[in-house]
């Protein structure tokens, strides 16, 4: 378990853009929620974050991989 609490309701409530953390490539990473869609399977988030290679990535991720960041916490490896 991580210190972050992802939730599908979160993606639908946050203003755009919003600072979030995203679970990508097995790590929680700081990023921005820049869009969202409600589909039959639930909410998906359009997010931007920096990958391990230092390049900015823009991806659509399921809402359960989006959470609010702690105010000063470091990026944490997902378990």
Secondary structure as UniProt FT lines:
FT   HELIX           8..13
FT   STRAND          18..24
FT   TURN            25..26
FT   STRAND          27..39
FT   TURN            40..41
FT   STRAND          42..50
FT   TURN            52..53
FT   STRAND          56..62
FT   HELIX           63..65
FT   STRAND          66..67
//
